[in-house]
Amino acid sequence: MIDTEVIKAAILGVVEGVTEFLPISSTGHLILAGDMLGFTGETAKTFEVFIQLGAILSVVWLYRAKVLSSIKGIGTQKTNRFLLNLLIAFLPAAFFGLLAHSFIKHHLFKPLTVAVALIIGGIVILVIERVVKKPVVNDVDEVSYKQAFGIGMAQTLSLFPGVSRAGATIMGAMCFGLERKAATEFSFFLAIPTMFAATLFDLLKSFHSLAAADLPLFAVGFIVSFFSALIVIKAFLGFVTKHTFDSFAVYRIVFGAVVLFYYM
């Protein structure tokens, strides 16, 4: 018989992989799913952080050609500009995240705050989709330093659980002139340093709470997260070339309202 905790780990791995790169907040969904499954506590928090590595490695794998070419191309103008843009976009969230990490973890990781953020974020997406100007950047290699900084500032909003890192960076990129697919791909690339840094930072702080008995749960969640994210990323890229983000906005609003009703 399969252990109940392993089943919960697999479910949460799917939740992470499916939601991490969509503008609907993976953190918010993990908090809510964990709460409903009764998978809570220090080990659960560390688990939720760890399985993010599976999701981010899926991006590294899918974009391995770009990652390898960037490593080999260090020193060339094109590669240096791309990597510097990622650094510029990464720093704001890293700075504010370090300052507010403890406060966020202890006071904001709650279902009700997530629900409110989901609803407000959905409304913001609907507004942006209707007021954003015609894009001027169609490729991630064309992003300017100013645009990269603007996207980085937008990413800081995702420190609030329920906002969505993907949602904040994609919508921010569109506001700063990136075409829909370019905005999505820049969000993917920015996720690599951002999520690696955030995940490793969290794991180091919570390393003391890990035990050998937890390894099967972590392995299952990691693997399921990796493969589910692979599927979703490919489908999402195809979707954004033909559709707006309105459907995700509506989902956020409806889901957030359901959560509010459930917990109130």
HELIX and SHEET records of a PDB file:
HELIX    1   1 THR A    4  THR A   19  1                                  16    
HELIX    2   2 SER A   26  LEU A   37  1                                  12    
HELIX    3   3 GLU A   42  LEU A   62  1                                  21    
HELIX    4   4 ARG A   64  LYS A   72  1                                   9    
HELIX    5   5 GLN A   77  HIS A  107  1                                  31    
HELIX    6   6 PRO A  111  VAL A  131  1                                  21    
HELIX    7   7 VAL A  140  GLU A  142  5                                   3    
HELIX    8   8 TYR A  145  THR A  156  1                                  12    
HELIX    9   9 LEU A  157  LEU A  159  5                                   3    
HELIX   10  10 ARG A  165  CYS A  175  1                                  11    
HELIX   11  11 ARG A  180  SER A  206  1                                  27    
HELIX   12  12 PHE A  207  SER A  209  5                                   3    
HELIX   13  13 ALA A  212  ASP A  214  5                                   3    
HELIX   14  14 LEU A  215  VAL A  240  1                                  26    
HELIX   15  15 ASP A  246  TYR A  263  1                                  18    
END                                                                             
